[in-house]
Amino acid sequence: MDGDKTEVTLREAGYKVVAVMFFGKKEVARFPTREQAEWRAKELNEHSERNPRGYVQYLVQPVEGRPKNG
């Protein structure tokens, strides 16, 4: 049960790394802390500079929680 609770919490809260491309956005990964997400985005940006494939930039955005009913 404890693993299920952690999984739900990670889906509802935290930060996501988003690849911003010419034709839209795509979520790449989710992390529980902003620091982890920023570190991964930095690594991905460095990699995309060396190997450009249409990705413009990787950004960190907060995960928006689902609206609660009632």
N, C-alpha and C positions, 0 to 999 in steps of 0.2 A: 504494500500500500504506500509506503514512503516514497518509492520510485515514481508512482503515479502522481503523487502530489507535486513532486519536483518537476515532472514533465509538464503538468498543467500550469504551474507557476512560470516556467520558462516560456511557454507559449503566450501567456497573458502579459508578462512584464519583461523588461530587458531592452536590448538594442539589436538592430538588424543592420547588416551590411547590404547596401543596394548598389547594383551596377547600373549606372546611368549611361544609356546608349543613345545613338541618334534616333532610334525608333521607339524609345520608351525606357522603362525601368524594369529590373528583375532582382528579386530578393536572392541573395547569395548565401547568407548564413545568419544565425541568431546567437547572441551571447547574453549571459546574465548581467555583465557589467559593461559600462561604456568604454572603460580602458581596454578590455579584451577586443571589443568591436573595432575601436580605433586602431589598435595594433594590427589586426587582420586587414583592415582597409588600407593601411599604410603599406603592408607587404604586397597586397594585390595591386595597388597603384604603381609601386616600383616594378613589379613584374610586367604590368601592361605597358609601361614606358619602354621596356626592353623588347617586348613582343606585342606590338599593337595589332589588335584584331577587331576593331570597331568599338571597343569599350572606351568611353570618354573618361569616366572617373568612377571611383568607388566611394560612396558616402555612408556615413553612419546616421541612422534615424531611430528614434524611440519606437518600440513596438506599441501600437495602439491597442489597448484592451477592448474586448467586446463590451458593448453596452449591456448593463445589467437590467433585467426586467423586474420591476417592483422593488 
